Structure formats: C-alpha cells, structure tokens
C-alpha cells in the first residue's frame, strides 16, 4: 500500500513540475514578444497611423477616413452617398533588411443609393468595358477589373430598400 501512495505522489509531483515548466516557457515567450514588438499610434486629421516594429521588420498602416476611390480609378456612382464607415488604408511592410517591395495599397468605401441594382451594374459596365462579373447570387453582384497591377473590386447588393455599393482598389506601391 505504501508503494502505491508513493507512486501516486510521484506522478502528481511530476505533473506539477511539467506544468510549472510549461508556465515558465510561456512567461519567457511573452516577455520576449512584449520587449521585441513595439506599436506606435498617431491620430491625425485624416485618420490614424499605426507602426508595428518587429524583429523581422516594420509594418506601417495609414488609415484614411476620407479617401476617395476615384483617385485610384474607381468612380463613385452618381448620386450615391458615402457611409460613415467608408475609408481606406495604405499597408506597407519593410523587412529588417530594408526592402520595401512588399507593400500593398488598399482604398475603399461603401456607398448607398436608391437606384436599382441593375442601373448601378450597368453604370460600372460602361465605365470599365472589360469588367468581369465574378459572382451573382442572392441579389448581390461582384465585379472585378485588373489593369497595370491594380485590382478594382465593386460589390453591389440590394438591402433594406437601398443599393449598397462597395468599391475597393488594391495594388502594390509601384502601381499606385
């Protein structure tokens, strides 16, 4: 009976010791991450900029609350109004070796109009003759147009008696 009790005590103490080792490893990893990753946030008049510095490089995110997709080639449907959440951002990754060729530029917004979905689709088909309809389902149409390293995406759907138009332009630094 004594060996059975000592064996149980050994198993329990072994499990507690293993748990302690795992806890210490997680704590050391947490300390390393918090000391090696730095986040800076700067609020400006047009939005918020965030810089995240890691051992592998730096990620800059420049958010813009009032960006106009027409600047990068996606016209706004005539008479449509922008929702308060519509905006855009510029994402740029610079690796620790200084290379900035991994940047991505995204501009977008959501607009609404009382016009029919078919009228909005027709407007964008005229604006971009080589526009492709990527999907059509459940009163929603997604259009896509690619040119010069830029992908333009237009999502049109009817909801709550309005036509909602999501526009986005995505490309690398060299294309914008």
Number of C-alpha atoms within 10 A of each C-alpha: 6 6 8 9 10 11 12 11 12 12 12 12 12 12 12 12 12 12 12 12 12 12 12 12 12 12 12 11 12 11 11 11 13 10 10 11 14 13 13 10 12 10 10 11 8 13 16 15 17 16 18 15 19 16 11 13 16 20 18 19 19 20 21 20 17 17 18 19 20 14 11 19 14 21 14 19 18 10 11 17 14 19 12 11 11 18 22 22 20 19 19 20 21 17 17 13 8 10 11 14 13 12 17 18 20 21 24 26 23 21 21 20 19 12 17 14 20 12 12 19 21 11 14 17 15 10 13 14 9 12 17 14 16 13 11 13 8 7 11 16 19 19 19 19 18 16 10 9 13 20 16 23 22 23 20 24 22 19 11 6 10 14 23 26 26 19 25 22 25 20 21 18 17 12 14 16
